[in-house]
Amino acid sequence: MNDVLVRLTVNGRAVERTVPARRSLADLLREDLRLTGTHVGCEHGVCGACTVLVDGRTARSCLLFAGQLDGAQITTVEGLTPADGPSALQAAFRECHALQCGFCTAGLLATAHELLAETAAPTREEIREAIAGNLCMCTGYVNIVRAIELAAGRMRRP
Amino acid sequence: MTWVGAPVPRKEDVRLTTGRGLYLDDVARPGALHAAMLRSPHAHARIVALETAEAARLPGVHAVLTGADAVAASRPIRPLIPTPVPLPDWCLAVDRVRFAGEPVAAVAAVDRATAEDALERIRVEYEPLPAVVDPEAALAPGSPLLYPELGTNVLWHDILAYGDVAGAFARADGVLRERFEIQRYASTPLETFGAIAEYDTGLDAYTFWTNDQRPGLTLAILAESLAVPQSQLRLITPDIGGAFGNKRRPAYLLVCALLARRSGCPVKYLEDRLENLGALMHACNGVMDVELAYRTDGTVLALRVRDVADEGKNLVSPMQHNLIKLGNIVNGYRIGAVSYEAYSVLTTKCPSGANRGIGKPFMCFAVERAMALLARRLQLDPAELRLRNYVRADEMPYTTPPGAQYDSGDYPATLRRALERFDYRGARETQARARAEGRLLGIGIATSVEPAGTNLASYELITGRRAASGSAEAAMVRVEPDGGVRAALGDPASGQGYETVVAQIVADELGLTPADVHVERGFDSSTTPWLYLSGNYSNKFSVTDVGAVLGAARAVRDKLLRIAAHRLEVAVEDLELADAEARVRGAPGRGLPIRELARTAYADVLGLPPGEPPGLEARHAHQNPLAKPVGAGRTVRSQLVFSNAAHCCLVEVDRRTGQVRLLKHVVVHDCGRELNPLIVEGMVHGSTVHGIGAALLEEFRYDATGQLLTATFMDYLKPTALDVPDIEVDRLEHPSPFTPLGAKGVGEGGSIPAPAAVANAVEDALAAHGVTVRSLPITPERVWRWLGAPKEAR
């Protein structure tokens, strides 16, 4: 099995690893870097649980090889968590009960982060459209939509 | 009481929103190997030869296990309900495979990829046998048999009759006969199922980390199959990423254990999604023939049902799909006579098993579809027909003919509230206008009971003897030496927020806040109190777990008060616990903090009342009082406490594409006292959306050779945020007299009536096209065919 050298930035920290060429980004994050906040739900790019930010844009970490990301900036849920407590989105997810088992949450936070970075005041329809690539088997999405709406409102008037 | 009943945000979410949860795949054991399983490509075949030497030689491979190894090193897995003759079920297939996806060999290697590489080097020679995919074909004489020693594929066949069924049918003005089918689908928890096993050669002891949701039963099976005492087993559950009944397969834990023994290393196995969708557990598909004997005023006199449950190759928990419907087969209606014919049939498909509401979604689909058809036949409004037949509030507690006791609730009021919230009249007007414009709008109503707590004594109906019975759970509450409070529960949560609700209950009893109470994550058999009955199943939290927590908390409370009374030289009756202290009622300033009482209990033990043992810990197990053995006339309370719900929905069918769009979905439910309304509402949303998925999208479809055609999330469609509307929820609150805080089950409620409600709405939308909805899911293709060729509609 061929190994490749990967140099990238994960949550602001430079990372250099030699990994098998077939190592996915999800496995690099979880197995090599022990960043287990990113979850793997389907390994075929549908469920969205493994969503992270690659150079600021959402991406399925199960569908990317670590070796193709040389030089990329990766942000995971750990990187979306401020040192001094939960982010506006994280707090809103808790207040609105937007998670039950919590397995989809990291991916949804990454997706919501991208949405709010581009659209400060999304409508409910825009929120549903944005999160349509993230499956949640527990909540029925109602409270996830509410949480993103609440966080958006707070982020507009800090 | 201040915290119980409050919408307290969850304690769990602090870690779960920040990526600090600990799910099974996050558990890293030093030196752990990763297992992969080779699975049968055939639905039914004889294993002629199996050669693993080449796999074992691959660098990085530490151990290989086959069915023959399993026979040598373990014992068969016992089914939850014993089969008529023993059918040895090993953790890997022996001699024969009985569904596509059944594991035939396993490899443990340095990582998962290497283990999967090794699987490609295992050679298996199969002699294919005919598949049996259709349950009606499987029960017919001459069908290929999964187990020739059984002589049939039928595990259970019985006819249970209650009341004067023949008389009622003879008296009836008419009989409605219809056949309904339900497909295979599943809750597909986002985290797949798995385990880590570790074997300590010095102690001859095993430790398992697993997201198994029923640890009490699983520990019993592991001990029997590994032939070790339960005292040498430890089972730990971390955070569980959803379960819904699906997460249980003792075979996988055994495979890990045997590989751990062979390799001398901890072994982890976690399903990939293909394995999860194809081989873990599907909700039981089935066929139900329903006959309703009715009067022209709409009164339903009797119900006759023939219910064929397709178990697949289910030896984990066979036969319960029939049993679980029996008690509540009349749904919420006052139907005086019932005949129920049960068939539990093996086929060469993935094992059927528990899935959010097990059996009841089909019960509800069949009965509520029949009610919709009866309303149409009698030209009665479907709401009015239901109101004429409901068990009334003044009849509670009401015993159904098969013996279930509906403990509380107001079914007519629940439907009326739903019609009001839905604006039923307004919706009918909207529908009429839309129809005039040529649009296809439909309104669907479905209502249901939602049982909680399974009484294992009901298995006696099948086996003729009682092995386990009742419904119970155990809990522990402990004030630590520094005054901190810790609680643990034998029921490992899989998203239901028990850490929060248990903290609310304990906080009320001890005069604390939920933030003061640390609740253990999950289950650890070495520290958590537990029973054979322990686990996260049958919607049982409110009917057993709450009593266990309350009992333990109250024992600790009483002891705190006795110590305080002794120290303060007052009577116990004059004391109360509030604001983290025991204080004299009406005498501000006279009291002792819990911290100080803990110091007495653990350190300064000479300060204890005479005869009071040191320590501040209590364990308590609660048995729900409604569970009874099988009664006269084969009546049985198979489930115990009943919530209820009414769903009203509005759909629009697109003529061009056949797409069904859900425009509005209103749920009014009654789960008694809501311990945490925030959590309750979330459960109703999620459960309802699961039911909508079953109605419109989800199906495990097999071809005639037993191959699963929908084995990825590209083919097996789950509801996304764009497929469902904001579920609108309202509630009634009729507390149960038979649970300690009046709470009833809530996790399964939405998934039971939602499929029927959506189906009724689609049929209503297509009323002009003469369509009868007899099965699910209602995909665009099916609707399109109905619209194109209504004569062929089925």
Chai-1 contact restraints between the chains, C-beta under 6 A:
chainA,res_idxA,chainB,res_idxB,connection_type,confidence,min_distance_angstrom,max_distance_angstrom,comment,restraint_id
A,T36,B,D26,contact,1.0,0.0,6.0,A-B,restraint_1
A,G37,B,G19,contact,1.0,0.0,6.0,A-B,restraint_2
A,G41,B,L190,contact,1.0,0.0,6.0,A-B,restraint_3
A,C42,B,R273,contact,1.0,0.0,6.0,A-B,restraint_4
A,C42,B,F713,contact,1.0,0.0,6.0,A-B,restraint_5
A,E43,B,D272,contact,1.0,0.0,6.0,A-B,restraint_6
A,E43,B,R273,contact,1.0,0.0,6.0,A-B,restraint_7
A,H44,B,T712,contact,1.0,0.0,6.0,A-B,restraint_8
A,V46,B,F713,contact,1.0,0.0,6.0,A-B,restraint_9
A,A49,B,L190,contact,1.0,0.0,6.0,A-B,restraint_10
A,V77,B,G19,contact,1.0,0.0,6.0,A-B,restraint_11
A,E78,B,G19,contact,1.0,0.0,6.0,A-B,restraint_12
A,T81,B,T18,contact,1.0,0.0,6.0,A-B,restraint_13
A,Q90,B,T17,contact,1.0,0.0,6.0,A-B,restraint_14
A,F93,B,T17,contact,1.0,0.0,6.0,A-B,restraint_15
A,R94,B,P9,contact,1.0,0.0,6.0,A-B,restraint_16
A,R94,B,D13,contact,1.0,0.0,6.0,A-B,restraint_17
A,R94,B,T17,contact,1.0,0.0,6.0,A-B,restraint_18
A,E95,B,P9,contact,1.0,0.0,6.0,A-B,restraint_19
A,H97,B,L678,contact,1.0,0.0,6.0,A-B,restraint_20
A,H97,B,G682,contact,1.0,0.0,6.0,A-B,restraint_21
A,L99,B,L16,contact,1.0,0.0,6.0,A-B,restraint_22
A,Q100,B,G495,contact,1.0,0.0,6.0,A-B,restraint_23
A,C101,B,G241,contact,1.0,0.0,6.0,A-B,restraint_24
A,C101,B,G242,contact,1.0,0.0,6.0,A-B,restraint_25
A,C101,B,S494,contact,1.0,0.0,6.0,A-B,restraint_26
A,C101,B,G495,contact,1.0,0.0,6.0,A-B,restraint_27
A,G102,B,L16,contact,1.0,0.0,6.0,A-B,restraint_28
A,G102,B,G21,contact,1.0,0.0,6.0,A-B,restraint_29
A,F103,B,L190,contact,1.0,0.0,6.0,A-B,restraint_30
A,F103,B,E191,contact,1.0,0.0,6.0,A-B,restraint_31
A,F103,B,G241,contact,1.0,0.0,6.0,A-B,restraint_32
A,C104,B,L190,contact,1.0,0.0,6.0,A-B,restraint_33
A,T105,B,L16,contact,1.0,0.0,6.0,A-B,restraint_34
A,T105,B,T17,contact,1.0,0.0,6.0,A-B,restraint_35
A,A106,B,G19,contact,1.0,0.0,6.0,A-B,restraint_36
A,R128,B,A721,contact,1.0,0.0,6.0,A-B,restraint_37
A,R128,B,L722,contact,1.0,0.0,6.0,A-B,restraint_38
A,I131,B,A721,contact,1.0,0.0,6.0,A-B,restraint_39
A,A132,B,T720,contact,1.0,0.0,6.0,A-B,restraint_40
A,A132,B,A721,contact,1.0,0.0,6.0,A-B,restraint_41
A,A132,B,L722,contact,1.0,0.0,6.0,A-B,restraint_42
A,L135,B,K718,contact,1.0,0.0,6.0,A-B,restraint_43
A,M137,B,P189,contact,1.0,0.0,6.0,A-B,restraint_44
A,M137,B,L190,contact,1.0,0.0,6.0,A-B,restraint_45
A,M137,B,G242,contact,1.0,0.0,6.0,A-B,restraint_46
A,C138,B,G242,contact,1.0,0.0,6.0,A-B,restraint_47
A,C138,B,G495,contact,1.0,0.0,6.0,A-B,restraint_48
A,C138,B,G686,contact,1.0,0.0,6.0,A-B,restraint_49
A,T139,B,G682,contact,1.0,0.0,6.0,A-B,restraint_50
A,T139,B,H685,contact,1.0,0.0,6.0,A-B,restraint_51
A,T139,B,G686,contact,1.0,0.0,6.0,A-B,restraint_52
A,G140,B,H685,contact,1.0,0.0,6.0,A-B,restraint_53
A,G140,B,G686,contact,1.0,0.0,6.0,A-B,restraint_54
A,G140,B,V689,contact,1.0,0.0,6.0,A-B,restraint_55
A,G140,B,I727,contact,1.0,0.0,6.0,A-B,restraint_56
A,Y141,B,A721,contact,1.0,0.0,6.0,A-B,restraint_57
A,V142,B,H685,contact,1.0,0.0,6.0,A-B,restraint_58
A,V142,B,D726,contact,1.0,0.0,6.0,A-B,restraint_59
A,V142,B,I727,contact,1.0,0.0,6.0,A-B,restraint_60
A,N143,B,G682,contact,1.0,0.0,6.0,A-B,restraint_61
